[in-house]
Amino acid sequence: MHDIAIRGGTIVDGTGKASFRGDVGIKDGKIAEIGEVGAADRTLDAEGAIVTPGFVDIHTHYDGQVSWDSLMAPSSINGVTSVVMGNCGVGFAPAHPNKHDWLIALLEGVEDIPGTALAEGLTWNWQTFPEYLDAIDARDFAVDIGAHMPHAALRAYVMGDRGGDHEEEPTQAEIEQMESLIAEALAAGAVGFSTSRTYLHRSRNGGTIGTLTAPAEELMAAARAIRGHGKGVIQLISDAYLTADDAFASRELDLIEMLARASDSRLSFTIQQTDDAPDRWRMIFDRIEKMVAKGLDVRGQVGPRPIGLIMSFATTVNPFYVTPTWRKLYREPLEDRLAALATPEVRARIIEEHRADRRTGLIETITKGFDRMFRMTDPVDYEPSADSSLEAEAKRLGKPLDEHAYDVLLEEGGRRLLYAPAINFSYGDLKDVHGMITHEHALYALSDAGAHCATICDGSFPTTSLGLWSKGNKAGQTVPVEALVHGYTQRNAAHVGWHDRGVLAPGYLADLNIIDLENLELGPPEIIADLPAGGTRLLQTSRGYRATIKSGEVTFENGQSTGALPGGLLRGDQGL
């Protein structure tokens, strides 16, 4: 007798092989049978739906949220059953007690997580990384959670205040201490080691992340620790994809190749498209192909849609967020801020300051790229056409662009949401995204779930992957559903060493989704106040998930939590 039988669905088993019609039998938290399944205590109807493994999101930032939340939304409400956090070198362990506020400021700046929420929600019942894992292990979740050892926290733990300055280099003794602590973390169950080498990562006070220009000798400490342990991965973000400087990009890729070779491990890093270097992603994947040809296990982490800023007067970012008047008002309570923004005097002052601003690059795109700002629709259109932009609207109305944008943001009591695809949309379409996600050395990642609480809402990436690409972009490019599911299941799981999940076959963990693919879609994000200290975040729900099962227990039905929390900490590699 099975515990659960899923009947009548189309099975997409996670391996990339052709889908087939059949049933799934679950017993004692594992998949017991595929095909014709016998009697069960409970039957779930999958007629007209696909049945997939639970999704594996290898790029999240739940490092703070694990202290106060068990559901791990938005991942869990988008079919994800396993996550990796501690990416991009940021996290909360190891941590000396006198560095708590510093780490909070770093995460608030780098990942846009409200510092007040972190200050109230973090339990800090740890100091070392193994103690942090123990603190997570004491709690139950709707998903399984693995964690990287984050470089920025490690650097500050070892080097003190010097660790926050990227121009400071560690002594040989400090490098040896870092290597020892990374080895200790791996032995305790860290998935791997992560670091950041991007100027975009800044603390709340604007300071550059301390790992930005970490020397090769320092990074080699992680490579040696992983090689010595025999397991573990390296994850990083580099400015290689951001730069138009060919020589700089090549040097960064040389460093990445050196780390992959020295660690003898799996390594992945961020690849996105920016306006400053819209074709850099092709050059990077060319280099990855050469690395793989040399026997190195290197992959590029990519996203399935534009990285879109969610703009509003009620959230963190909007076209006017760099103006002095906005910055002052942003510190005020939300209702007071919205009331002030609606006055003619404040409107005129902010528009004047906005016109005087002379920033360039990505900031200019965010603040003055009105041709790339769109009203959010329901369902959300992640490939909006140019004629629906705020710029096009303003021209039809004969209004100045900035004035029209300001007035649109005042709609809905100042809560009008705009979608501004800042990354992966350089040519105004998703053709290059299709090229990235179909590359043989790509990993589906970069959701940043748990972070960018009031700026970006990409924890729903898995839903976009299936809902958009199985049907096709506006150019008619598609990706087979079997390839999409494989990318979010077996491929990701294997990369981080989790070989007990990501496949629908007997003996594998019973992590599954039942999905009405035809009706799978995303509504616009909502601004909700459910963080500690009354903090707000953007949360986007999906439509089309009939059920999500974690370790044999139904955790979500029709988008609603059942209250079951069968997930927990994953320590290191997992085998059948």
C-alpha positions as CSV (number, residue, x, y, z in Angstrom):
1,M,0.0,0.0,0.0
2,H,1.4,3.3,-1.1
3,D,1.1,6.5,1.0
4,I,0.2,8.6,-2.0
5,A,-0.6,7.7,-5.6
6,I,-0.5,10.4,-8.3
7,R,-2.7,9.2,-11.1
8,G,-3.3,10.2,-14.7
9,G,-0.5,12.8,-15.3
10,T,2.1,13.3,-17.9
11,I,5.4,12.4,-16.2
12,V,8.4,14.7,-17.0
13,D,11.0,12.8,-15.0
14,G,13.8,15.4,-14.7
15,T,16.3,13.5,-16.8
16,G,15.5,15.4,-20.1
17,K,14.0,12.2,-21.6
18,A,10.7,12.3,-23.4
19,S,7.7,12.6,-21.2
20,F,5.2,9.8,-20.8
21,R,1.8,9.2,-19.3
22,G,1.8,7.3,-16.0
23,D,1.2,7.2,-12.3
24,V,3.6,7.8,-9.4
25,G,3.5,5.8,-6.1
26,I,5.1,7.3,-3.0
27,K,6.0,5.4,0.2
28,D,8.0,6.5,3.3
29,G,9.1,9.7,1.7
30,K,10.6,8.1,-1.4
31,I,9.3,7.3,-4.9
32,A,8.3,3.7,-4.8
33,E,6.9,3.0,-8.2
34,I,6.4,4.6,-11.6
35,G,3.9,3.5,-14.3
36,E,0.9,1.5,-13.2
37,V,0.6,2.1,-9.4
38,G,-1.4,0.1,-7.0
39,A,-3.6,1.1,-4.0
40,A,-2.7,4.0,-1.8
41,D,-4.0,5.8,1.3
42,R,-4.4,9.0,-0.7
43,T,-4.8,9.7,-4.4
44,L,-4.0,12.9,-6.1
45,D,-5.5,13.6,-9.5
46,A,-3.0,14.7,-12.2
47,E,-5.3,14.3,-15.2
48,G,-4.4,17.1,-17.7
49,A,-1.3,18.1,-15.7
50,I,2.4,17.3,-15.8
51,V,4.2,15.7,-12.9
52,T,7.7,16.8,-12.3
53,P,10.4,16.5,-9.6
54,G,10.5,19.4,-7.1
55,F,12.6,22.2,-8.4
56,V,16.1,22.9,-7.0
57,D,17.0,26.6,-6.7
58,I,20.8,26.9,-6.3
59,H,20.9,30.7,-6.0
60,T,19.0,32.1,-3.1
61,H,19.6,34.5,-0.1
62,Y,17.5,33.0,2.7
63,D,20.4,33.4,5.2
64,G,18.4,35.7,7.4
65,Q,14.9,34.4,6.7
66,V,15.7,30.9,8.0
67,S,15.8,32.4,11.5
68,W,12.1,33.4,11.4
69,D,10.3,31.8,8.5
70,S,9.4,28.1,7.9
71,L,7.7,28.4,4.5
72,M,10.6,29.9,2.6
73,A,8.4,31.8,0.2
74,P,8.6,32.8,-2.5
75,S,10.5,29.6,-3.5
76,S,8.1,27.1,-1.9
77,I,5.1,28.7,-3.6
78,N,6.8,28.3,-7.0
79,G,7.4,24.6,-7.0
80,V,10.8,24.7,-5.3
81,T,11.6,21.9,-2.8
82,S,15.3,22.4,-2.3
83,V,17.4,25.6,-2.1
84,V,21.0,26.7,-1.7
85,M,21.6,30.0,0.2
86,G,24.8,31.9,1.1
87,N,25.5,32.8,-2.5
88,C,27.6,35.8,-3.7
89,G,29.8,35.7,-0.7
90,V,27.3,37.2,1.7
91,G,25.7,35.7,4.8
92,F,25.6,35.7,8.6
93,A,28.3,33.2,9.6
94,P,30.9,33.1,10.8
95,A,30.2,36.2,12.9
96,H,31.9,37.7,15.9
97,P,29.2,39.3,18.2
98,N,30.7,42.8,17.5
99,K,30.1,42.3,13.7
100,H,26.4,41.7,13.8
101,D,25.4,45.2,12.9
102,W,28.1,45.3,10.2
103,L,26.8,42.1,8.6
104,I,23.3,43.4,8.7
105,A,24.3,46.6,7.0
106,L,26.1,44.5,4.3
107,L,23.1,42.4,3.5
108,E,20.8,45.3,3.6
109,G,22.9,47.1,1.0
110,V,23.9,44.1,-1.2
111,E,20.6,42.2,-1.1
112,D,18.1,44.9,-0.2
113,I,16.8,43.1,2.9
114,P,15.4,45.6,5.5
115,G,18.0,46.0,8.3
116,T,15.2,46.5,10.9
117,A,13.8,43.1,9.9
118,L,17.2,41.4,10.2
119,A,17.9,43.1,13.5
120,E,14.7,41.8,15.0
121,G,14.5,38.5,13.2
122,L,18.0,37.1,13.4
123,T,18.5,34.9,16.5
124,W,22.3,35.0,16.5
125,N,22.6,31.8,18.4
126,W,25.8,31.0,16.6
127,Q,29.3,32.4,16.0
128,T,31.0,29.8,13.9
129,F,29.7,28.4,10.6
130,P,29.1,24.9,12.1
131,E,27.1,26.6,14.9
132,Y,25.0,28.4,12.2
133,L,24.3,25.1,10.5
134,D,23.3,23.6,13.9
135,A,20.9,26.6,14.4
136,I,19.2,25.9,11.0
137,D,19.1,22.2,11.7
138,A,17.0,22.8,14.8
139,R,14.2,24.2,12.7
140,D,11.7,22.7,10.3
141,F,10.9,24.1,6.8
142,A,8.7,23.5,3.8
143,V,11.9,23.0,1.7
144,D,15.3,21.5,2.2
145,I,18.1,24.0,2.7
146,G,21.9,23.9,1.9
147,A,24.3,26.8,2.6
148,H,27.6,28.1,1.2
149,M,30.4,29.5,3.4
150,P,30.2,33.2,2.4
151,H,33.5,34.9,1.7
152,A,32.6,38.4,3.0
153,A,31.5,37.2,6.4
154,L,34.6,34.9,6.6
155,R,36.9,37.8,5.7
156,A,35.5,40.1,8.4
157,Y,35.6,37.2,10.9
158,V,39.3,36.7,10.2
159,M,40.6,40.2,9.4
160,G,38.3,42.3,11.5
161,D,37.6,45.8,10.2
162,R,40.3,45.4,7.5
163,G,38.2,42.6,6.0
164,G,35.5,45.1,4.9
165,D,38.1,47.0,2.8
166,H,38.7,45.4,-0.6
167,E,42.0,47.2,-0.9
168,E,43.3,45.4,2.2
169,E,45.1,42.1,1.7
170,P,45.2,39.4,4.3
171,T,48.5,38.2,5.8
172,Q,49.7,34.7,5.2
173,A,48.5,33.7,8.7
174,E,45.1,35.1,7.9
175,I,44.9,33.2,4.6
176,E,45.8,30.0,6.5
177,Q,43.1,30.7,9.0
178,M,40.5,31.2,6.2
179,E,41.5,27.9,4.7
180,S,41.1,26.2,8.0
181,L,37.6,27.7,8.6
182,I,36.5,26.8,5.1
183,A,37.6,23.2,5.7
184,E,35.8,23.2,9.0
185,A,32.6,24.5,7.3
186,L,32.8,21.8,4.6
187,A,33.2,19.1,7.2
188,A,30.2,20.4,9.0
189,G,28.1,20.3,5.9
190,A,28.6,23.5,3.8
191,V,27.6,23.0,0.2
192,G,30.6,25.0,-0.9
193,F,32.2,28.4,-0.9
194,S,30.9,31.6,-2.4
195,T,32.4,35.0,-3.2
196,S,31.6,38.3,-4.9
197,R,33.7,40.3,-7.3
198,T,31.2,43.0,-8.5
199,Y,31.2,46.7,-7.8
200,L,27.4,46.5,-7.6
201,H,27.6,44.8,-4.2
202,R,27.7,47.6,-1.6
203,S,26.9,48.0,2.0
204,R,24.1,50.1,3.3
205,N,26.5,53.0,3.7
206,G,27.7,52.7,0.1
207,G,31.0,50.9,0.8
208,T,32.2,48.4,-1.7
209,I,32.1,44.7,-0.6
210,G,35.4,43.6,0.9
211,T,35.9,40.7,-1.4
212,L,35.7,42.8,-4.6
213,T,39.4,42.5,-5.4
214,A,40.5,39.7,-3.2
215,P,43.9,38.5,-4.4
216,A,44.3,35.1,-6.0
217,E,46.3,33.9,-3.0
218,E,43.3,34.5,-0.8
219,L,40.9,32.7,-3.1
220,M,43.2,29.8,-3.4
221,A,42.6,29.1,0.3
222,A,39.0,28.1,-0.7
223,A,40.3,26.0,-3.6
224,R,42.8,24.1,-1.4
225,A,40.1,23.5,1.3
226,I,37.6,22.1,-1.2
227,R,40.3,19.9,-2.9
228,G,41.4,18.6,0.4
229,H,37.8,17.8,1.5
230,G,37.1,16.1,-1.8
231,K,33.7,17.6,-2.1
232,G,32.1,21.0,-2.4
233,V,31.4,23.7,-5.1
234,I,32.5,27.2,-5.7
235,Q,30.0,29.9,-6.6
236,L,30.8,33.5,-7.5
237,I,29.7,36.6,-9.2
238,S,32.2,38.7,-11.2
239,D,32.1,41.9,-13.1
240,A,33.2,40.0,-16.2
241,Y,29.7,40.0,-17.6
242,L,29.2,43.8,-16.8
243,T,32.3,45.2,-18.5
244,A,33.0,46.4,-22.0
245,D,36.7,46.0,-21.3
246,D,37.8,42.8,-23.0
247,A,41.1,42.6,-21.1
248,F,39.5,42.9,-17.7
249,A,36.9,40.3,-18.6
250,S,39.7,37.9,-19.7
251,R,41.6,38.4,-16.5
252,E,38.5,37.6,-14.4
253,L,37.9,34.4,-16.5
254,D,41.5,33.4,-16.1
255,L,41.0,33.7,-12.3
256,I,37.9,31.6,-12.6
257,E,39.7,28.9,-14.6
258,M,42.5,28.9,-12.1
259,L,40.1,28.3,-9.2
260,A,38.3,25.5,-11.0
261,R,41.6,23.8,-11.7
262,A,43.1,24.2,-8.3
263,S,39.9,23.1,-6.4
264,D,39.3,20.2,-8.8
265,S,35.6,20.8,-8.1
266,R,32.5,22.1,-9.7
267,L,32.3,25.9,-10.2
268,S,29.6,28.2,-11.4
269,F,29.2,32.0,-11.8
270,T,26.8,34.6,-12.9
271,I,26.2,35.4,-16.6
272,Q,23.7,38.1,-17.5
273,Q,23.3,40.7,-20.3
274,T,23.9,44.4,-19.6
275,D,23.6,47.3,-22.0
276,D,27.2,48.2,-21.5
277,A,28.3,44.8,-22.8
278,P,25.3,43.2,-24.5
279,D,27.2,40.5,-26.2
280,R,29.6,39.7,-23.4
281,W,27.6,36.6,-22.5
282,R,28.7,34.9,-25.8
283,M,32.4,35.5,-25.1
284,I,32.0,34.1,-21.6
285,F,30.3,31.0,-22.7
286,D,33.0,30.5,-25.4
287,R,35.5,30.6,-22.6
288,I,33.5,28.1,-20.6
289,E,33.5,25.7,-23.5
290,K,37.2,25.9,-23.6
291,M,37.5,25.3,-19.9
292,V,35.2,22.2,-20.2
293,A,37.3,20.9,-23.1
294,K,40.2,21.0,-20.7
295,G,38.3,18.8,-18.2
296,L,37.1,21.5,-15.9
297,D,33.6,21.4,-14.5
298,V,32.5,25.0,-15.0
299,R,29.0,26.3,-15.6
300,G,27.3,29.7,-16.1
301,Q,24.3,30.6,-13.9
302,V,21.6,32.3,-16.0
303,G,18.1,33.5,-15.6
304,P,15.0,32.7,-17.7
305,R,13.8,36.3,-18.1
306,P,14.9,39.9,-17.7
307,I,16.1,40.9,-14.2
308,G,13.4,43.4,-13.7
309,L,13.2,46.1,-11.1
310,I,9.8,46.5,-9.5
311,M,9.5,50.3,-9.3
312,S,7.1,52.2,-7.0
313,F,6.8,55.1,-4.6
314,A,6.0,52.4,-2.0
315,T,9.1,50.3,-2.5
316,T,12.9,50.9,-2.7
317,V,13.6,51.9,-6.3
318,N,11.9,54.2,-8.8
319,P,13.2,56.6,-11.5
320,F,13.6,59.3,-8.8
321,Y,15.2,57.3,-6.0
322,V,18.7,59.0,-6.4
323,T,17.3,62.5,-5.8
324,P,18.1,64.2,-2.5
325,T,14.4,64.9,-1.8
326,W,13.4,61.2,-2.4
327,R,16.2,59.9,-0.2
328,K,15.0,62.1,2.6
329,L,11.4,61.1,2.2
330,Y,12.3,57.4,2.0
331,R,13.2,57.5,5.7
332,E,9.7,58.6,6.6
333,P,6.8,56.2,7.4
334,L,5.2,55.0,4.2
335,E,1.9,56.9,4.4
336,D,3.7,60.1,5.2
337,R,6.0,59.6,2.3
338,L,3.2,59.0,-0.1
339,A,1.3,62.0,1.1
340,A,4.3,64.2,0.6
341,L,5.1,62.9,-2.8
342,A,1.6,63.8,-4.0
343,T,2.1,67.5,-3.2
344,P,2.9,69.9,-6.1
345,E,5.9,71.4,-4.3
346,V,7.6,68.0,-3.7
347,R,6.7,66.8,-7.3
348,A,8.4,69.9,-8.8
349,R,11.5,69.7,-6.6
350,I,12.1,66.0,-7.3
351,I,11.6,66.4,-11.1
352,E,14.1,69.3,-11.0
353,E,16.6,67.3,-9.1
354,H,16.1,64.3,-11.4
355,R,16.8,66.4,-14.5
356,A,20.0,67.7,-12.9
357,D,21.4,64.3,-12.2
358,R,24.2,63.2,-14.5
359,R,24.9,59.6,-13.5
360,T,25.7,57.2,-16.3
361,G,25.7,53.4,-16.8
362,L,23.2,51.2,-15.1
363,I,22.0,54.0,-12.8
364,E,21.1,56.1,-15.8
365,T,19.2,53.1,-17.2
366,I,17.3,52.7,-14.0
367,T,16.5,56.4,-13.5
368,K,16.0,57.7,-17.1
369,G,15.4,54.7,-19.2
370,F,11.7,55.4,-19.6
371,D,11.7,53.4,-22.8
372,R,12.3,50.4,-20.5
373,M,9.6,51.1,-17.9
374,F,6.2,49.5,-18.2
375,R,3.0,49.2,-16.1
376,M,2.8,45.8,-14.5
377,T,0.0,43.7,-16.0
378,D,-1.9,40.6,-14.8
379,P,-0.6,38.1,-15.8
380,V,2.8,39.8,-16.0
381,D,4.3,40.3,-19.5
382,Y,8.0,39.7,-19.2
383,E,8.6,40.6,-22.8
384,P,6.8,44.0,-23.1
385,S,6.7,45.8,-26.4
386,A,8.2,49.2,-26.9
387,D,4.9,50.8,-27.7
388,S,3.6,50.1,-24.2
389,S,6.5,51.8,-22.4
390,L,6.1,55.0,-20.3
391,E,8.1,56.8,-23.0
392,A,5.6,55.8,-25.7
393,E,2.7,56.7,-23.4
394,A,4.2,60.2,-22.7
395,K,4.8,60.9,-26.4
396,R,1.3,60.0,-27.2
397,L,0.1,62.4,-24.5
398,G,2.6,65.1,-25.4
399,K,4.0,65.1,-21.8
400,P,7.6,65.4,-20.6
401,L,8.9,61.9,-19.9
402,D,9.8,62.5,-16.3
403,E,6.5,64.2,-15.4
404,H,4.5,61.4,-17.0
405,A,6.5,58.8,-15.0
406,Y,6.0,60.7,-11.8
407,D,2.2,61.0,-12.3
408,V,1.9,57.3,-13.2
409,L,3.7,56.4,-10.0
410,L,1.2,58.5,-8.0
411,E,-1.6,56.2,-9.3
412,E,-3.3,53.8,-6.9
413,G,-2.4,56.0,-4.0
414,G,1.3,55.9,-4.8
415,R,1.3,52.1,-5.0
416,R,1.4,51.7,-8.8
417,L,4.0,49.1,-9.8
418,L,6.2,49.5,-12.8
419,Y,8.3,46.8,-14.4
420,A,11.7,47.9,-15.6
421,P,13.8,45.1,-17.2
422,A,17.3,46.4,-16.5
423,I,19.3,43.2,-17.3
424,N,18.8,40.6,-20.1
425,F,16.8,43.0,-22.2
426,S,19.3,45.0,-24.1
427,Y,17.7,44.6,-27.5
428,G,14.1,44.8,-26.2
429,D,13.3,41.1,-26.6
430,L,14.2,37.7,-25.1
431,K,16.1,36.2,-28.0
432,D,19.4,36.4,-26.1
433,V,17.9,35.0,-23.0
434,H,16.8,32.0,-25.1
435,G,20.4,31.7,-26.2
436,M,21.6,31.7,-22.6
437,I,19.1,29.2,-21.2
438,T,19.7,26.7,-24.1
439,H,23.4,26.7,-23.8
440,E,24.7,23.2,-22.8
441,H,26.8,24.6,-20.0
442,A,24.1,26.8,-18.4
443,L,22.5,26.3,-15.0
444,Y,19.1,27.7,-14.2
445,A,19.6,30.1,-11.3
446,L,19.9,33.7,-10.2
447,S,16.4,34.0,-8.6
448,D,17.9,35.7,-5.5
449,A,14.9,34.5,-3.6
450,G,14.8,35.9,-0.1
451,A,16.6,39.0,-1.2
452,H,15.8,42.3,-3.0
453,C,12.7,42.4,-0.9
454,A,11.4,45.7,-2.3
455,T,13.3,45.9,-5.6
456,I,13.2,42.6,-7.5
457,C,10.8,39.7,-7.4
458,D,12.5,36.8,-9.2
459,G,11.9,33.9,-6.8
460,S,9.2,33.0,-9.3
461,F,11.9,32.1,-12.0
462,P,10.9,28.4,-12.1
463,T,7.3,29.3,-13.0
464,T,8.5,31.7,-15.8
465,S,10.8,29.0,-17.1
466,L,7.9,26.5,-17.6
467,G,5.1,28.9,-18.3
468,L,6.9,31.1,-20.8
469,W,9.4,29.0,-22.6
470,S,7.3,25.9,-23.0
471,K,4.9,28.1,-25.0
472,G,7.5,30.4,-26.6
473,N,8.6,34.0,-26.6
474,K,7.3,36.6,-29.0
475,A,9.8,35.5,-31.6
476,G,8.4,32.0,-31.4
477,Q,11.4,30.5,-29.8
478,T,10.6,27.6,-27.4
479,V,12.3,25.1,-25.1
480,P,11.0,21.6,-24.7
481,V,9.3,21.1,-21.4
482,E,11.6,18.1,-20.7
483,A,14.7,20.3,-21.0
484,L,13.2,23.0,-18.8
485,V,12.3,20.6,-16.1
486,H,15.7,18.9,-16.3
487,G,17.4,22.3,-15.9
488,Y,15.6,23.0,-12.7
489,T,15.8,19.5,-11.3
490,Q,18.5,16.9,-12.0
491,R,21.0,19.3,-13.5
492,N,20.9,21.8,-10.7
493,A,20.8,19.1,-8.0
494,A,23.8,17.2,-9.5
495,H,25.8,20.4,-9.7
496,V,25.6,20.9,-5.9
497,G,26.1,17.2,-5.1
498,W,22.5,16.3,-4.3
499,H,22.1,13.0,-6.2
500,D,19.1,11.8,-4.2
501,R,16.6,14.2,-5.9
502,G,15.7,15.8,-9.1
503,V,14.5,12.6,-10.9
504,L,11.2,10.7,-10.8
505,A,12.4,7.2,-10.4
506,P,12.1,4.5,-7.7
507,G,14.4,5.2,-4.8
508,Y,14.7,9.0,-5.3
509,L,13.3,11.4,-2.7
510,A,9.6,12.1,-3.2
511,D,9.8,15.7,-4.1
512,L,7.3,16.5,-6.8
513,N,5.0,19.0,-8.4
514,I,1.7,18.5,-10.2
515,I,1.4,21.4,-12.6
516,D,-1.4,22.6,-14.9
517,L,1.0,23.7,-17.5
518,E,-1.5,25.2,-19.8
519,N,-2.7,27.6,-17.1
520,L,0.6,28.2,-15.4
521,E,1.1,32.0,-15.0
522,L,2.2,34.7,-12.6
523,G,0.2,37.7,-11.3
524,P,1.9,41.0,-10.4
525,P,3.8,41.1,-7.1
526,E,2.1,42.5,-4.0
527,I,3.5,44.7,-1.3
528,I,3.0,42.8,2.0
529,A,4.2,43.6,5.5
530,D,5.1,40.2,6.9
531,L,8.8,40.7,7.8
532,P,10.0,41.2,11.4
533,A,9.6,44.7,12.7
534,G,6.8,45.3,10.3
535,G,9.1,45.2,7.3
536,T,7.6,45.0,3.8
537,R,8.5,42.9,0.8
538,L,7.3,42.1,-2.7
539,L,5.6,38.7,-2.9
540,Q,4.4,37.1,-6.1
541,T,2.1,34.2,-6.2
542,S,1.7,31.8,-9.0
543,R,-1.3,30.1,-10.6
544,G,-1.2,26.5,-11.9
545,Y,0.4,24.4,-9.2
546,R,-2.1,21.8,-8.2
547,A,0.2,20.4,-5.5
548,T,3.8,20.4,-4.3
549,I,5.1,17.4,-2.4
550,K,8.2,17.4,-0.2
551,S,9.7,14.2,1.1
552,G,6.4,12.4,0.6
553,E,4.2,15.1,2.3
554,V,1.9,17.5,0.5
555,T,3.1,21.0,1.4
556,F,1.0,23.1,-1.0
557,E,-2.3,22.5,-2.6
558,N,-3.6,25.0,-5.2
559,G,-1.1,27.5,-3.9
560,Q,-2.1,27.2,-0.3
561,S,0.2,25.9,2.4
562,T,-1.0,22.7,4.1
563,G,1.1,23.5,7.2
564,A,3.4,20.5,6.6
565,L,7.1,21.2,7.2
566,P,9.0,18.1,6.2
567,G,12.1,20.0,5.0
568,G,15.3,20.8,6.9
569,L,19.1,21.4,6.6
570,L,21.1,19.5,4.0
571,R,24.7,18.9,5.0
572,G,27.0,18.5,2.0
573,D,26.5,15.9,-0.7
574,Q,23.4,13.7,-0.7
575,G,23.3,10.2,-2.2
576,L,20.6,7.7,-3.0
